[in-house]
Amino acid sequence: MKIAQRVSLKDYNTFGIEAIARQFVQIRQEQDLEELFAQQVFEKEQLLFLGGGSNMLFVHDYEGLVVHMNMRGITHEIKEDGVVVLAKAGELWNDVVNYCVAHGFGGIENLSLIPGTAGAAPVQNIGAYGVELKDVFQSCKAFDIANGIFTTFDKNDCAFGYRESIFKGKYKGRYLITEINLLLSRQSEVNTRYGAIQEELERRRITSPTIRDVAEVVSAIRVEKLPDPSTIGNAGSFFKNPIVSVDTFNRLVSNFVDIVYFPFGQNQFKLAAGWLIEKCGWKGKTVGNTGTWKNQALVLVNHGNSTGLEIYELSEKIIESVQERFGITLEREVNVIA
């Protein structure tokens, strides 16, 4: 293991933003973390934990140590109540989904094509098309940089919420997730309640879908709506879908009868941030070297030469527009590294 100096992060973030890390280290095994702890590196350096870089926007160079999780491996163990799939932190999330679909393990097929790594998935409590990671999460193993020991967190420990977890809140910057365990089903029980999935299944004349069918349909929907980071820089959904009270919802519906929303728990509603942004005139708009995606206003893109600051400033303008028109303050889903 070697700590490198002055490393470009352009290939380590899906926005394709050029930023320089003063120091950079690859973690390929648990012993690497123990070695860094023994050298007191975690005490001396400003730290940034990096997985697939799919949920980050670098506004400036990073004047600290970037710790890149690159541990690999996917295994499974058959249990009476299902199957436990173990994925090391550096595995691409979609490779985990493909592994499970290929083996007939159900539960995460709706999360196909979400960018990022397995280790980052619990931090965000990733979700899409009616499923969240917490629905199948069993536990994760994480390294505590404060005392140099490994700890196991079960589902209840993680305090999962909408795009939230204890690793994003209380323990942000303290624990490095090294592996995750998912409890999946050996039965082909699929979730097709999300409208777009059902519509695409009907279009394909599939009446009894398998988990592979759902995975393929979700992938097709995402490809149609979202740009491929390998061809145009982006971080997927840039903003969270706002959660509002009944009173706020009623106010909005009375003024905007076509507003897109979803019931969320008791006495709350989730609004489609993409719809709010589109109604403010931002969909497909280009501003300098950045802009929003032509098929989904929720996605901010790098048209080739954008800086992180340009993208951040665009997001500020979008937040201001939505606040002015709807009285709703959008929250960034992407982590801004300033």
Residue, then its C-alpha position, 0 to 999 in steps of 0.5 A: m500500500k502506497i500513499a500517492q501525492r497530487v493525484s487527479l480525481k477526474d477518473y474517480n468521479t462520475f461528473g468527470i470534474e478535474a480536481i487534485a487530491r493532495q494525497f490518495v490511497q487505495i484500500r484493497q484489503e482490511q489490513d490496509l486500514e489497520e496499517l494506516f491507523a497504526q501510522q496515525v494517518f487518520e489522526k493527521e489528515q483531513l479525510l475523504f472516503l471515496g467509492g465510485g464517486s457517483n454522488m460527489l461534486f468536487v468544487h475545488d481541489y482536495e487538500g487532504l487524503v482521499v481514501h479510495m475503497n477498492m476491496r472486491g468480492i461477492t459471495h452468498e450463503i443459502k439460509e432457511d429464510g433466504v440467501v445472504v449475499l456478501a459484497k465487498a465495499g469496492e464492488l460496483w453496485n450494479d455488479v452486485v445486482n447482476y450477480c443476484v439476478a443471475h443466481g435467481f436471488g430476488g429483492i434488489e432487481n428494482l435497484s438496477l443500474i444505480p451508479g456507485t459501489a456496494g460500500a456507499a449504498p448504505v450511506q445513502n440508503i439508495g433507492a429507486y422504483g419502489v425499493e430502498l436498500k433498507d428493505v433487504f439490508q441485513s448488516c455491514k462491517a465497518f472500520d472505526i478510524a477513531n479506535g482502529i477496530f472493526t464493528t458490525f452494524d445491523k439494520n436497526d443500528c443504521a437509522f435508515g431514512y429517505r436517502e439517509s443513514i447514521f453514516k451520513g449523519k451521526y457517524k459521518g467521517r468516522y466509519l469506513i464500510t468494508e462489506i455489506n450483507l443483504l438478505l434476499s429471497r430465493q423466490s421470484e417475488v417481484n415489486t412492480r407497483y411503480g407505474a413506469i415498471q408496469e407500463e413497460l412490462e405491459r408494453r413488452r406483453i409480460t404478464s408474469p414477470t421474473i426478477r430478470d424481467v424487472a431488472e431489464v425493464v428498470s435498466a431500460i427505463r433508466v437508460e431512456k431517462l438518465p445519461d450514461p456517465s461514461t459519455i456525459g458527466n453526471a451524478g444521477s439525481f442531483f436533488k432529493n424529492p422533497i417530503v412535505s406535510v398535508d397542509t403544504f401538499n394541499r396548498l400546492v395541489s390547489n395551485f398546481v393540479d398536475i403536480v406529481y407526487f407519491p404518498f409517503g408514510q402517514n400524513q406526508f407526501k413526496l413530491a417529484a423534484g424533477w417535475l418542480i424543476e421542469k416547471c421552472g423551465w430548466k429541463g434540457k437547458t444549457v448554461g455555459n459548460t453545464g446544464t440539465w439533462k434533456n430527458q430528466a430535469l433532476v439530472l445536472v450534467n457536465h457538457g465536457n469542460s465544466t468545473g465543479l463550481e459551475i455545476y454548483e452555481l447552476s444548482e443554486k439557481i435551480i434551488e432559488s427558482v423552485q423556492e420562488r415558484f413553489g415555496i419548496t426548498l430543494e435539498r441536494e442529494v449529491n455531496v458537495i466537496a468544497 
